[in-house]
Every structure is written in structure tokens, then in C-alpha cells.
């Protein structure tokens, strides 16, 4: 870490932070006695805090974001050049990087055609929700306004996206929520007993889990259901890949009942799951809407995209004499050129450095290491995920699958931090549950980085659980 801040500057930063910053997701009471962690610098996979302590960041900026790693000069240069030339103009007009990034993105997404720029994952999801509602009015006489979402999935922090929120811990005390959002069951094989489907496995289970969505559609009335919104691999809800057979059946159901399929790639998108650019591309899914945010520019600039098909776009340009016919929506900062300028470089880096392939290889190595830890630590009930998007579920007993206490999970996270590795915890489906250790290192991770992360997890599990 370079010493650009002296000790006085640093203590001023810490005091200012303690006095005035309201951190996201954080319970602030502990800061009254201790200090917040302030991240001063990052390079590659590593970050340094205000005390000069070095960490391997195994969660890419805490929330699976910095896919290409820290300190990328070429992204900084591209953003600088772009904002000096033209920093902002509302997206009612075009910009060079917005046009070029849209073209590049669509090249990676066969079947898709239009990119709507915005600046957060929540907002991108809201745009799709609004389109679904408008389509209900345009095409279905005001019916088909309902949007189905899945238990454990998360789609954002705004009130409408929370109305589609499958994680109760995040939602409690923020209601009432928007109407016409309907929850469907999760599809997690490890906890299939919760679905009454423990007699099934593999493909049979996957089809039965999807059929539970059909039951809800029939209960609600298919003529009232406009869209189904799902994460391709559930992130904060516990790192959950859908079982075999699930996606084919989901798509059949959507087709049968004329329901639009919205895939939330806010976490999975732009390489995180390895080999493919997007999570949905592993499973033969043909979505109507795809939303993405975190990895689009790896956090170097705020950018999110709502991507849809020409068929959907056509619905919004059919009648120029009708003042209400188009999508009457704007996102002010969707017009910032820094976002697509950074996103273009980010994508070029992933291509030139072969990071989709590296993600697959390092993901396999990490999963292998975690499976080896499962043999050693009975507390690990399940190892899962795809690419460099992995989780391990901690349970008191492998037969009952009773989750370990959250305080012990947080102790493992803290112990890894003390060992110089930042990891995360996921699963906010039920308050106080949070029993999944989550890993999403940058796609540049080396074998040594991966082994260092899993060694720290091994040591931390031994310290906390023996
Ligand atoms: N969708 C998913 C799957 C997410 O994990 C998140 C954030 O973690 C969001 C949407 C919301 O994105 P943002 O925080 O950028 O609004």
C-alpha cells in the first residue's frame, strides 16, 4: 500500500466515517467501541485497510462485483478520456460508448436486441417490471399484471423490487409492498424436504419443483400472470443452482401460459459463472428480459442494463400517434458515459485475458478444495455453485440439516478476516439464518489465491467449530 495518507489524515477519515457515514447493511453499535474497516487501496485480488492490513478479497468488493480485479489502469484511462470528451447527456440522445457497448453486449446475447441503460440492479429490475405492467395494458386489457418471484431470490432494495423479494429478513418492517407480486417456492435440492419433494431426486425433482410454479399460476389464474422473474443461480439467498430439468420445464410453463421470463443476472452476469457470459446461457434459457449490474463494469463505474428482445421492443413503438405508447421512463444517470466506457474495457479485458476460461478452471479448483474440506469438517452440509460463484452451507447435523447459529457463521467470517481473507455470508431467507459462507473471487484468481482462500476457511472452521 502506498502511504499517501499520513496518520493524522487517517484518524480524521476514521472519525469522519464514524460521525457521518451511514453504512449499508451494517449494525452500527459496534462502531462505538471499535473502528469501521476502511478500504484504502486495491490491486488485483488484494485490498488494504486503514491499518495497512492486506487481505485477499474472496468476494470481489463484498458483493460479487469487481470481476476483473482492482487497479485496472486501462479502465481508468478509458473513463477519463470519455468524461473529458463528453461526460453526460440524458439517454434520450445517444453517446458513443453507449452505442458501442450495446452492440458488443448484444453480440454476446443471441436472441436479445435492445439495451436500456440505468445505474443499479434494482433499477434495471424495476424497468422490466414496469414494462411487464405496460405490456399488460397494451396487450391484455389491463390483465396479466402479476409478476411471480421465487422464495430466496433477491431483486433489489427499492419498494417494488422488495415486493419481489424472496428473502424475509430483508423485507421485514418495510411493508406494505406493491400489489400483484406473487411468491413461488424455491427449487433447492439440498432443502427439498421443505417443498415436500424429498422422495424425488435429480431431473424428477427439478421438474416437480418447476411444476410447483405452475400450481401457483393456476391458482392465481394464468390470464392475470404477466412475468416470472428468477435468478439463474440464486446469490444472496444461499448460492443455489437450479436442479436438472428445472429450466426446460419452467420455459414450457411460461410458453404455455404466455408468461414473460425475466432473468436477473445482476450477480451471475458478465462471466461470474465461467465459460459463458451469462448464467442463463448454461441452461438453454431464452429469456424475454435480462437484467445485469455488478460485473458489467466491475464497479469501476455505476452501470446497469435491462436487455430485451426485438419482439418486446416492437410492442413499445407500434403506434406513434398514441402519446402513452412508448416506455415513458428515464434514469438520469443512465446517461453517464463513464458506465459504458468502463463496461467496454471490462469486457475487452475478460476476452483478452481469457477470464471466462480462468473462471471455470479456478471455480473447479475451488469447488474441489471445498469438497475436500467437507470431508474434514462435519459442519459443512453442502458445497455448491458455478464458476467462481460458490457457497458452503453450514449445518449442525447433516441428517437434520439444522442450520448452525448465525453468530458462529459470522465468527468464521471474522476469523477469515483476521487471517487476511475477506469472505461473505449468505441466506437471508429466514431472519437469523445466514448459514452459507459465500465466495466470489475475481475472475483473475490464480491457483495460489484459491488455495490461500480455502486454507483460511479450513483454519477458521477448525477454530470456531473444532
Ligand atoms: N438482483 C440481485 C440478484 C442482486 O444480488 C442484487 C444486489 O445484490 C440486486 C438485484 C440489486 O442490485 P443493486 O444493489 O445494484 O440495486
Boltz pocket constraint, residues with backbone or C-beta under 6 A from the ligand:
constraints:
  - pocket:
      binder: B
      contacts: [[A, 63], [A, 119], [A, 120], [A, 121], [A, 122], [A, 123], [A, 125], [A, 154], [A, 155], [A, 156], [A, 157], [A, 231], [A, 235], [A, 236], [A, 264], [A, 265], [A, 266], [A, 267], [A, 293]]
      max_distance: 6.0
